[in-house]
Amino acid sequence: LKAGGVAGVCVDLILFPLDTVKTRLQSPQGFRRAGGFRGIYAGVPSTAIGSFPNAAAFFITYETVKSVVPRGSSPCLSPVMHMLAASLGEVVACLIRVPSEVIKQRAQVAPSSSTLRILSHTLYQEGIQGLYRGYKSTVLREIPFSLVQFPLWESLKDLWSWKQGHVVDSWQSAVCGAFAGGFAAAVTTPLDVAKTRIMLAKAGSSNASGNVLAALGDIWRTQGVSGLFAGVVPRMAAISLGGFIFLGTYEKSRQLLL
């Protein structure tokens, strides 16, 4: 819990400006009208509050599911267990992450409004369900992302450990996390764009229904491939750096605490 929470806070706060740029590139009104480079830390209180419990919930679930498989079991079973553990971890973590993400993204594209004002407006207009707008699309983004990132991260760590004859250091784990995160970020960008459009959609609009396929179809029709991969560069940069900081900090914190 502590190692995951510390890792989550570090990565979310350090890389927040890149996340803001990515959100504004993906927003339907376009980068400049969404705020450009102004108010680059808009929405940071939401992230600061949500990042610790969100990351802690993920890693508690991830490590618990991993521990179900006995040591020395078939190597073929290991990647499957990592995929299952990461997927279940994301489902649990999204219960905390989605409300924080909704408020954060709405603040990022309206830098003149405070986080508290956006929270109160969302609750007044849409109720609690408004905070969970995009839960399905977030889970549908995070599960494929985790299916790629975590088995790749674990496999790279195992390969590096085998090559050097001992378990990887925390910085080596961080390098593996950066590569795995960047690759996973690139291939799941269209799902991230759809999630952003759903969270930012006005209440009552077609995207507000949360239909991921409909959102993807609308983006494809209006903007083509470039629309589906809007913000891919800052997303890859943020998640590669994030993978380095997040997974490296997690491993180091875990070693210090255990």
C-alpha positions in Angstrom: 0.0 0.0 0.0 2.7 2.5 1.0 5.1 1.7 -1.9 2.3 1.9 -4.5 0.9 5.1 -3.0 4.3 6.8 -2.9 5.0 5.8 -6.5 1.6 7.1 -7.7 2.0 10.5 -6.0 5.5 11.0 -7.4 4.7 10.2 -11.0 1.3 12.0 -11.2 2.6 15.3 -9.7 6.0 15.3 -11.6 4.4 14.6 -15.0 1.2 16.6 -14.6 2.1 19.3 -17.2 2.6 16.6 -19.9 -0.8 15.1 -19.0 -2.5 18.6 -19.3 -1.0 19.1 -22.8 -2.2 15.6 -23.9 -5.7 16.2 -22.6 -5.9 19.6 -24.4 -4.7 18.0 -27.7 -7.4 15.4 -27.4 -10.2 17.8 -26.4 -12.9 18.4 -29.0 -12.4 22.2 -29.0 -8.8 21.9 -29.8 -5.5 22.7 -28.0 -5.6 26.5 -28.1 -9.3 26.9 -27.1 -8.8 24.3 -24.3 -6.2 26.6 -22.8 -2.9 26.0 -24.7 0.0 26.3 -22.4 -1.8 28.4 -19.9 -2.7 27.1 -16.4 -0.7 24.0 -17.0 -1.3 22.8 -13.4 -5.1 23.2 -13.6 -6.8 20.2 -11.9 -3.7 19.2 -9.9 -5.6 19.2 -6.5 -7.8 16.4 -7.8 -4.7 14.4 -8.8 -2.9 15.1 -5.6 -5.9 13.7 -3.6 -6.6 10.7 -5.8 -3.1 9.4 -6.8 -2.1 7.8 -3.5 -5.3 5.6 -2.9 -5.5 4.9 -6.6 -2.0 3.5 -6.9 -2.2 1.8 -3.6 -5.4 0.0 -4.5 -3.8 -1.2 -7.8 -0.7 -2.6 -6.3 -2.5 -4.3 -3.4 -4.7 -6.1 -5.9 -1.8 -6.8 -8.3 0.5 -8.3 -5.6 -2.4 -10.3 -4.0 -3.4 -11.9 -7.2 0.2 -12.7 -8.1 0.7 -14.4 -4.7 -2.0 -16.9 -5.6 0.3 -18.7 -8.0 2.8 -20.8 -6.2 6.5 -20.2 -6.8 8.1 -22.8 -9.1 4.9 -23.2 -11.2 5.0 -23.4 -15.0 6.8 -20.4 -16.7 3.9 -20.4 -19.2 1.5 -19.5 -16.4 3.4 -16.5 -15.3 2.5 -14.0 -18.1 -1.2 -15.0 -17.8 -1.2 -14.4 -14.1 0.5 -11.0 -14.6 -2.2 -10.1 -17.1 -5.0 -11.2 -14.8 -3.4 -9.5 -11.8 -3.0 -6.2 -13.7 -6.5 -6.3 -15.2 -8.1 -6.9 -11.8 -5.9 -4.2 -10.3 -7.1 -1.7 -12.9 -10.8 -2.5 -12.3 -10.4 -1.9 -8.5 -8.2 1.2 -8.9 -10.6 2.8 -11.4 -13.2 3.1 -8.7 -10.9 5.7 -7.2 -9.2 7.0 -10.4 -12.3 7.8 -12.5 -13.8 10.5 -10.3 -10.4 12.1 -9.9 -9.8 11.9 -13.6 -13.2 13.4 -14.5 -12.6 16.5 -12.4 -8.9 16.8 -13.4 -9.6 16.7 -17.1 -12.5 19.1 -16.9 -10.3 21.5 -15.0 -7.5 21.0 -17.5 -9.7 22.3 -20.4 -11.2 25.1 -18.3 -8.2 26.6 -16.5 -10.1 29.6 -15.3 -12.4 27.4 -13.2 -11.2 26.0 -9.8 -11.2 22.3 -9.1 -13.7 22.8 -6.3 -16.1 24.7 -8.6 -15.9 22.0 -11.2 -16.6 19.3 -8.6 -19.6 21.1 -7.2 -20.9 21.9 -10.8 -20.6 18.2 -11.8 -22.4 17.0 -8.7 -25.2 19.6 -9.1 -25.7 18.9 -12.8 -25.1 15.1 -13.0 -25.0 13.8 -9.4 -22.6 11.0 -8.3 -23.0 9.2 -11.6 -21.4 12.3 -13.3 -18.1 11.5 -11.4 -18.2 8.0 -12.9 -18.7 9.3 -16.5 -16.3 7.3 -18.5 -15.7 4.4 -16.0 -16.3 1.8 -18.7 -14.1 3.6 -21.2 -11.3 4.0 -18.6 -11.4 0.3 -17.7 -11.5 -0.6 -21.5 -8.4 1.6 -21.9 -6.5 0.5 -18.8 -7.0 -3.3 -19.2 -5.5 -3.5 -22.7 -2.7 -1.1 -21.5 -2.0 -3.3 -18.5 -2.2 -6.5 -20.6 0.7 -5.1 -22.7 2.7 -3.2 -20.0 2.9 -5.5 -17.0 3.7 -8.8 -18.7 6.3 -6.9 -20.8 7.7 -5.3 -17.7 8.0 -8.6 -15.8 9.5 -10.3 -18.8 12.1 -7.6 -19.4 13.1 -7.8 -15.7 13.4 -11.6 -15.9 15.5 -11.4 -19.0 17.8 -8.7 -17.5 18.1 -10.7 -14.3 19.0 -13.8 -16.2 21.6 -12.0 -18.3 23.4 -10.5 -15.3 23.0 -13.4 -13.0 21.1 -11.6 -10.2 17.8 -9.8 -9.6 17.5 -6.4 -11.3 18.2 -3.2 -9.3 15.4 -0.6 -8.9 16.9 1.6 -11.6 17.0 -1.4 -14.0 13.3 -2.1 -13.2 12.6 1.5 -13.9 14.2 1.3 -17.4 12.1 -1.8 -18.1 9.0 0.0 -17.0 9.8 3.0 -19.2 10.1 0.8 -22.3 7.0 -1.3 -21.5 4.9 1.8 -20.6 5.9 3.7 -23.8 5.0 0.8 -26.0 1.7 0.2 -24.3 0.9 3.9 -24.4 1.4 4.0 -28.2 -0.9 1.1 -29.0 -3.7 2.2 -26.7 -3.9 5.9 -27.6 -7.2 5.6 -29.6 -8.9 4.3 -26.4 -7.4 7.1 -24.4 -8.8 9.7 -26.9 -12.2 8.1 -26.7 -12.1 8.2 -22.9 -11.1 11.9 -22.9 -14.0 12.8 -25.3 -16.5 10.9 -23.2 -15.4 12.6 -19.9 -15.4 16.0 -21.5 -18.7 15.6 -23.4 -21.6 17.9 -22.4 -24.4 16.1 -20.5 -27.0 14.8 -22.9 -24.7 14.7 -25.9 -24.0 11.4 -27.8 -20.6 10.9 -26.3 -22.0 11.4 -22.8 -23.6 8.0 -23.0 -20.2 6.4 -22.6 -20.3 4.3 -25.8 -16.6 3.8 -26.6 -17.2 2.3 -30.1 -19.5 5.3 -31.0 -16.9 7.7 -29.8 -14.1 6.0 -31.8 -16.4 6.0 -34.9 -17.1 9.7 -34.5 -13.4 10.6 -34.1 -12.6 8.4 -37.2 -15.3 10.1 -39.3 -14.4 13.7 -38.4 -10.6 13.5 -37.9 -9.4 10.2 -39.3 -6.2 8.5 -38.0 -4.7 11.7 -36.8 -7.7 12.2 -34.5 -7.4 8.7 -33.1 -3.8 9.2 -32.2 -4.1 12.8 -31.0 -1.7 13.5 -28.2 0.3 10.3 -28.8 3.7 12.0 -28.4 3.0 13.6 -25.0 1.2 10.4 -23.9 4.2 8.2 -24.8 6.6 10.7 -23.3 4.6 11.0 -20.1 4.0 7.3 -19.7 7.6 6.3 -20.6 8.9 8.7 -17.9 6.0 7.7 -15.7 6.9 4.0 -16.1 10.5 4.8 -15.1 9.4 6.9 -12.1 6.4 4.8 -11.1 7.7 1.3 -11.3 11.2 2.3 -10.2 9.9 4.2 -7.2 7.6 1.3 -6.4 10.4 -1.3 -6.5 12.7 0.9 -4.4 10.0 1.8 -1.8 9.1 -1.9 -1.6 12.7 -2.9 -1.0 13.1 -0.2 1.7 9.9 -1.1 3.5 10.0 -4.9 3.4 
